[in-house]
């Protein structure tokens, strides 16, 4: 790979990895399942890389990626058009517009959640991440924590409440007076 190709590749990876969770959340809001979102994200990633030369260096990568993702969702819906559970394109376009409008608020909430999670003790944060990762069964996480399953669910409830209160405090500090 030439130095210019390496620089291009590095620029793309930095931009993509910084924005991938938001792009995935955007796609997830418009397709029925996580598996569908994974499929759309895979195609979106490929298209973003293939078209990265058309992206202006001073442009907003996230906005550009959302546009690409939107077209990928619409293409996915067209391909799935025979499935009676798929919404028509007008509905998806409205959902995409709403997702565009919601994104700044959701990004602030994600950032507040990250800040609040950083305040949680590392061992507790580890348990939270295991409980919500989907890789582990709650029974196994509960056992690993030394709690019963009902006790672990109560602990999760308390932790969610604490995180929600922290997020609300953080967001309230940001609110314009």
C-alpha positions in Angstrom: 0.0 0.0 0.0 1.4 3.4 -1.0 1.7 6.2 1.7 -1.3 8.0 0.2 -3.4 4.8 0.3 -2.4 4.2 3.9 -3.3 7.8 4.8 -6.7 7.4 3.1 -7.3 4.0 4.8 -6.3 5.5 8.2 -8.6 8.6 7.7 -11.5 6.3 6.8 -11.0 3.9 9.7 -10.7 6.8 12.2 -13.9 8.4 10.9 -15.8 5.2 10.6 -14.9 3.7 14.0 -15.7 7.0 15.7 -19.1 7.1 14.1 -20.0 3.4 13.8 -22.2 3.1 16.9 -24.3 6.1 15.8 -24.6 4.8 12.3 -25.6 1.4 13.6 -28.2 2.9 15.9 -29.5 5.0 13.0 -29.9 1.8 10.8 -31.3 -0.2 13.7 -34.2 2.3 14.1 -35.3 1.6 10.5 -35.1 -2.2 10.2 -37.0 -4.8 12.2 -34.2 -6.9 13.7 -30.6 -6.7 14.8 -29.7 -9.3 12.2 -31.2 -7.1 9.5 -29.2 -4.1 10.9 -26.1 -6.2 10.8 -26.7 -7.0 7.1 -27.4 -3.4 6.3 -24.4 -2.2 8.2 -22.1 -4.6 6.4 -23.3 -3.2 3.0 -23.2 0.4 4.3 -19.6 -0.1 5.5 -18.6 -1.4 2.0 -20.3 1.4 0.2 -18.7 4.0 2.6 -15.3 2.6 1.9 -15.9 2.4 -1.9 -17.2 6.0 -2.0 -14.8 7.5 0.5 -13.0 9.3 -2.3 -16.1 11.3 -2.9 -16.2 12.5 0.7 -14.9 16.0 1.3 -12.2 16.1 3.9 -13.8 19.1 5.6 -17.3 17.4 5.5 -19.4 15.9 8.2 -18.6 12.2 8.0 -21.6 11.2 10.2 -24.1 13.1 8.1 -22.6 11.7 4.9 -22.6 8.1 6.4 -26.3 8.6 7.5 -27.1 9.5 3.9 -25.4 6.3 2.6 -27.0 4.2 5.3 -30.4 5.6 4.4 -30.1 4.5 0.8 -28.8 1.1 1.9 -31.9 0.7 4.2 -34.1 1.7 1.3 -32.3 -0.8 -1.0 -32.6 -3.5 1.6 -36.4 -2.8 1.9 -36.8 -3.0 -1.8 -35.1 -6.4 -1.8 -37.3 -7.5 1.0 -40.4 -6.0 -0.6 -42.2 -9.3 -1.0 -42.1 -9.7 2.8 -45.4 -8.5 4.1 -43.8 -7.3 7.3 -41.6 -4.7 5.5 -42.8 -1.0 5.6 -43.2 1.0 2.4 -40.5 3.5 1.3 -42.6 6.6 2.4 -42.8 5.3 5.9 -39.1 4.5 6.0 -38.3 7.9 4.6 -40.3 9.5 7.4 -38.6 7.3 9.9 -35.2 8.3 8.5 -36.1 12.0 8.7 -37.2 11.5 12.3 -33.9 9.6 13.0 -31.9 12.4 11.5 -33.8 14.9 13.7 -33.3 12.7 16.8 -29.6 12.0 16.3 -28.1 15.1 18.1 -30.2 14.3 21.2 -29.4 10.6 21.1 -25.7 11.4 20.7 -25.8 13.6 23.8 -27.6 10.8 25.6 -24.9 8.2 24.5 -22.1 10.6 25.6 -23.8 11.1 29.0 -24.2 7.3 29.4 -20.5 6.8 28.7 -19.6 9.5 31.2 -21.9 7.9 33.8 -20.6 4.4 33.1 -17.1 5.7 33.7 -18.1 6.7 37.2 -19.3 3.2 38.0 -16.7 1.0 39.9 -14.8 -1.2 37.3 -16.1 -4.5 38.7 -19.7 -3.3 38.6 -19.2 -1.8 35.1 -17.9 -5.1 34.0 -21.0 -6.9 35.2 -23.3 -4.4 33.6 -21.5 -4.8 30.3 -21.7 -8.6 30.5 -25.4 -8.4 31.4 -26.2 -6.3 28.3 -23.7 -7.7 25.8 -25.9 -10.6 24.7 -22.8 -12.9 24.9 -23.7 -14.2 28.4 -26.8 -15.7 30.0 -28.0 -13.6 32.9 -27.9 -16.7 35.1 -24.2 -17.0 34.4 -23.5 -13.3 35.1 -25.6 -13.5 38.3 -23.6 -16.6 39.5 -20.3 -14.9 38.6 -21.4 -11.8 40.6 -22.2 -14.0 43.7 -25.9 -13.1 43.5 -29.0 -15.1 42.9 -30.8 -14.5 39.6 -33.6 -12.4 41.3 -31.0 -10.6 43.4 -29.0 -9.8 40.3 -32.1 -8.5 38.5 -32.7 -6.2 41.5 -29.1 -5.0 41.4 -29.5 -4.3 37.6 -32.7 -2.4 38.3 -30.9 -0.2 40.9 -27.9 0.3 38.6 -30.2 1.4 35.7 -31.9 3.8 38.0 -28.6 5.3 39.1 -27.4 5.6 35.5 -30.6 7.2 34.5 -30.4 9.8 37.3 -26.8 10.5 36.4 -27.7 10.9 32.7 -30.6 13.2 33.5 -28.3 15.4 35.7 -25.6 15.5 33.0 -28.2 16.5 30.3 -29.8 19.0 32.6 -26.4 20.7 33.0 -26.1 21.0 29.2 -29.6 22.5 28.8 -29.6 26.1 27.8 -30.9 28.5 30.4 
